[in-house]
Amino acid sequence: MKNPLPLLSITVPEGTEAFLSLDDLQENAHGASNHLKATLRATGQRDPILVQRCPDGTYRIRDGNRRVAAARSLLWPDIRALVYEGLSEDAWALIVAGVHNRSENPVEEARLYQRLLHTLTIEGIAANTGVLVQVIRARVSLLALPDDILDLVGTRVLALSIAERAAKLQGPYLLEAIRQIRAQAQSDQAFTAKQLKDITVVRSAALGARLLAAAPPLPTLIPPADVLAVEVRELCERRNIPVADLLQVLGQTSTPVATSAPSSRGSAARAHLNTCYFQGNIPSPHHH
């Protein structure tokens, strides 16, 4: 494993500003958002794109693919760019990370941090870019989401804060969040914080159930018959049925244990005894 390199030891030259014909550029993007096109139309290009001049004279876009796509859709002839030559990948990651520290593209920012993590620690990136460690961690966590979901981050479908929270889910809960986000995107509706909360509530409930199932069973301290007696008394109260009436019915429908018919005095005594027991006036037979 490589030792983390101090970011300040990398020397980055200044780029050369130029206007490049869109015919000389090939963007790598799924298309420009309507919001970005509207911004370019209304305010123009505020920041130059970053390109690398290749030995064969062509240009490779390092940052600004969507702006190139938006400019092309607006039929612009050219676009303002900063041109660099002969940079290492670490130097490029640094340049673009500095740009995205001031931009609104958290996904590209996440990919740049991921690239820098090959040679730097998160603390090293934070110290030399001015980005908080927790922000870097949150951005990198976005990369747990598939590309089609990442394309939605920052749009009306998926807010950045919700995307970062969804990316922290795992297993079936992450898959369910992805499924719901895709469904919302198809109907051009926002995936809301409530929908994410519903998924996390299910996750918490499932975790609690697993912990409860793994716990050892509680020792049986109360005889089962006593527990049943309490349950029957509570049920009689809810149904507004006197316990004595229930005992009378049970006495009539139970199977006789002797061939001779019990005397009426014995039946009355048993009914009275059972009534007293259910009312808690005598101890359980288990205590005799």
Beta strands, then each sheet from edge to edge (+ up, - down):
strand 1: 16-21
strand 2: 49-53
strand 3: 59-63
strand 4: 78-84
sheet 1: 1+ 4- 2- 3+
end
